[in-house]
């Protein structure tokens, strides 16, 4: 009897963790050395997502126009998000001001952006309706690539290569090919004009 009870308890724990959400590797790395009461910004992605590919085929088979497609896709995305996020939003509202500093619902990918503590993030990952919890993206400007090549002397070769062609190390003839083709076409047009001119 005790073995059966222990097996049932083990099965319940394994099944519960199998259906719960996970923390993304980036988030795990971010919160690895943080205390449980420190604040993080995360994106909680829900399990229920619209099967856009199947919906696309369904609308394709129905020969739906652009307006109907837009209305149907946006409507389905918003409906699924509203239905699946309801319990989570109620929980987050009840913890607002405590563990949760703020949250925003999103319907495009059916997710909720949450500013909360590390401990609460781990609690959210245990929910059955959560698929994955992602770390907040930090937007940064991309610095321009510095070139070690000295600037080309443009006086000897005309205008030289454009910076884009120079960045990909294109041979010099690539930059001038268009000019040669243009001159050749102009010459041919002039030849045709001379042959057909009445004088």
C-alpha positions as CSV (number, residue, x, y, z in Angstrom):
1,X,0.0,0.0,0.0
2,X,2.8,2.4,0.9
3,X,4.6,1.5,-2.3
4,X,1.6,2.3,-4.4
5,X,1.0,5.6,-2.6
6,X,4.7,6.5,-3.1
7,X,4.5,5.6,-6.8
8,X,1.4,7.6,-7.2
9,X,3.0,10.6,-5.5
10,X,6.1,10.3,-7.7
11,X,4.0,10.0,-10.8
12,X,2.1,13.2,-9.9
13,X,5.3,15.1,-9.3
14,X,6.8,14.0,-12.6
15,X,3.6,14.7,-14.5
16,X,3.2,18.1,-13.0
17,X,6.8,19.1,-13.8
18,X,6.4,17.7,-17.3
19,X,3.4,20.0,-18.1
20,X,4.8,23.1,-16.4
21,X,6.6,25.9,-18.2
22,X,10.4,26.3,-18.4
23,X,12.9,29.1,-18.0
24,X,14.8,29.9,-21.1
25,X,18.6,29.3,-21.0
26,X,19.2,33.0,-21.3
27,X,17.0,33.7,-18.3
28,X,18.5,30.9,-16.3
29,X,21.9,32.5,-16.9
30,X,20.7,35.9,-16.0
31,X,19.1,34.9,-12.7
32,X,21.7,32.4,-11.7
33,X,23.6,34.7,-9.3
34,X,20.6,36.9,-8.3
35,X,18.9,36.8,-4.9
36,X,15.3,35.7,-4.8
37,X,14.0,39.2,-3.9
38,X,15.8,40.9,-6.8
39,X,13.7,42.3,-9.6
40,X,13.8,41.0,-13.2
41,X,11.9,41.8,-16.4
42,X,10.6,38.7,-18.2
43,X,8.3,37.6,-21.0
44,X,5.9,34.8,-20.0
45,X,4.9,33.0,-23.2
46,X,1.7,31.0,-22.8
47,X,1.2,27.4,-24.0
48,X,-2.0,28.1,-26.0
49,X,-0.9,29.6,-29.4
50,X,-2.9,30.0,-32.6
51,X,-1.8,27.6,-35.3
52,X,-1.3,30.2,-37.9
53,X,-0.1,27.8,-40.5
54,X,-3.3,25.7,-40.3
55,X,-5.4,28.9,-40.2
56,X,-3.6,30.2,-43.3
57,X,-4.4,27.0,-45.2
58,X,-8.0,27.1,-44.1
59,X,-8.3,30.7,-45.3
60,X,-6.4,29.8,-48.5
61,X,-8.9,27.0,-49.2
62,X,-11.8,29.3,-48.6
63,X,-10.3,31.8,-51.0
64,X,-10.6,34.5,-48.4
65,X,-9.7,38.1,-49.3
66,X,-7.2,40.2,-47.5
67,X,-9.8,42.0,-45.3
68,X,-11.4,38.7,-44.2
69,X,-7.9,37.2,-43.6
70,X,-6.9,40.1,-41.4
71,X,-10.1,40.1,-39.5
72,X,-10.0,36.4,-38.8
73,X,-6.3,36.1,-37.9
74,X,-6.3,39.2,-35.6
75,X,-9.6,38.0,-34.0
76,X,-8.3,34.5,-33.4
77,X,-5.0,35.8,-31.9
78,X,-6.9,38.2,-29.5
79,X,-9.5,35.6,-28.5
80,X,-6.9,32.9,-27.7
81,X,-4.8,35.5,-25.7
82,X,-7.8,36.7,-23.8
83,X,-9.0,33.2,-22.8
84,X,-5.6,31.7,-21.9
85,X,-4.1,34.7,-20.1
86,X,-7.2,35.3,-17.8
87,X,-6.0,33.2,-14.8
88,X,-2.5,34.5,-15.0
89,X,-3.6,38.1,-15.2
90,X,-5.8,37.6,-12.1
91,X,-2.9,36.1,-10.2
92,X,-0.6,39.0,-11.3
93,X,-3.2,41.6,-10.3
94,X,-3.5,40.0,-6.8
95,X,0.3,40.3,-6.3
96,X,0.6,43.8,-7.8
97,X,2.5,46.0,-5.4
98,X,4.1,43.0,-3.7
99,X,6.1,40.6,-5.8
100,X,4.8,42.0,-9.0
101,X,5.7,45.6,-9.9
102,X,3.9,45.6,-13.2
103,X,2.7,43.6,-16.2
104,X,1.5,44.1,-19.7
105,X,-0.6,41.6,-21.8
106,X,0.3,41.0,-25.4
107,X,-1.9,39.1,-27.9
108,X,0.4,38.9,-31.0
109,X,2.4,36.0,-29.5
110,X,0.1,35.3,-26.5
111,X,2.5,36.5,-23.8
112,X,2.6,38.7,-20.7
113,X,5.5,41.0,-20.0
114,X,6.1,41.0,-16.2
115,X,8.4,42.9,-13.9
116,X,8.7,40.8,-10.8
117,X,11.1,39.1,-8.3
118,X,13.3,36.1,-9.2
119,X,11.3,33.8,-6.7
120,X,8.0,34.8,-8.4
121,X,9.5,34.0,-11.8
122,X,10.3,30.5,-10.6
123,X,6.7,30.2,-9.3
124,X,5.3,31.3,-12.7
125,X,7.4,28.7,-14.5
126,X,5.6,26.0,-12.5
127,X,2.2,27.0,-14.0
128,X,0.7,24.5,-16.4
129,X,-0.5,27.2,-18.8
130,X,3.0,28.7,-19.2
131,X,5.2,27.4,-22.0
132,X,8.4,29.3,-21.5
133,X,9.7,32.4,-19.7
134,X,12.1,34.4,-21.6
135,X,14.5,37.1,-20.4
136,X,13.8,40.7,-21.4
137,X,15.7,41.8,-24.5
138,X,18.1,44.6,-24.1
139,X,18.1,46.8,-27.2
140,X,21.5,48.1,-28.1
141,X,22.8,50.1,-31.1
142,X,25.2,48.2,-33.3
143,X,28.5,50.0,-33.6
144,X,29.9,50.7,-37.1
145,X,32.7,48.4,-38.2
146,X,36.1,50.1,-38.1
147,X,38.2,49.5,-41.2
148,X,42.0,49.2,-40.9
149,X,42.4,50.0,-44.6
150,X,43.6,53.6,-45.4
151,X,41.2,55.7,-47.4
152,X,41.6,55.3,-51.1
153,X,43.0,58.2,-53.1
154,X,40.1,59.2,-55.2
155,X,42.0,61.7,-57.4
156,X,43.8,59.0,-59.4
157,X,41.0,56.6,-60.0
158,X,37.9,58.8,-60.3
159,X,35.3,58.3,-57.6
160,X,36.6,55.0,-56.4
161,X,34.5,52.2,-54.8
162,X,31.4,52.8,-52.7
163,X,31.9,52.0,-49.0
164,X,29.5,49.0,-49.4
165,X,31.6,47.4,-52.1
166,X,34.8,48.2,-50.2
167,X,33.4,46.6,-47.1
168,X,32.8,43.3,-48.9
169,X,36.2,43.4,-50.6
170,X,34.7,43.5,-54.1
171,X,37.1,43.8,-56.9
172,X,37.4,47.3,-58.4
173,X,35.9,46.3,-61.7
174,X,32.5,45.5,-60.0
175,X,32.1,49.2,-59.2
176,X,32.8,50.3,-62.8
177,X,30.9,47.6,-64.6
178,X,27.6,49.5,-64.5
179,X,29.3,52.6,-66.0
180,X,30.8,50.6,-68.9
181,X,27.4,49.0,-69.6
182,X,25.7,52.4,-69.6
183,X,28.3,53.8,-72.1
184,X,27.9,50.8,-74.3
185,X,24.1,51.1,-74.4
186,X,24.4,54.8,-75.2
187,X,26.8,54.1,-78.1
188,X,24.4,51.5,-79.5
189,X,21.4,53.8,-79.2
190,X,23.5,56.5,-81.0
191,X,24.4,54.0,-83.8
192,X,20.7,53.1,-84.3
193,X,19.8,56.8,-84.3
194,X,22.3,57.6,-87.0
195,X,21.3,54.7,-89.2
196,X,17.6,55.6,-89.1
197,X,18.1,59.4,-89.4
198,X,16.7,60.8,-92.7
199,X,19.8,62.8,-93.5
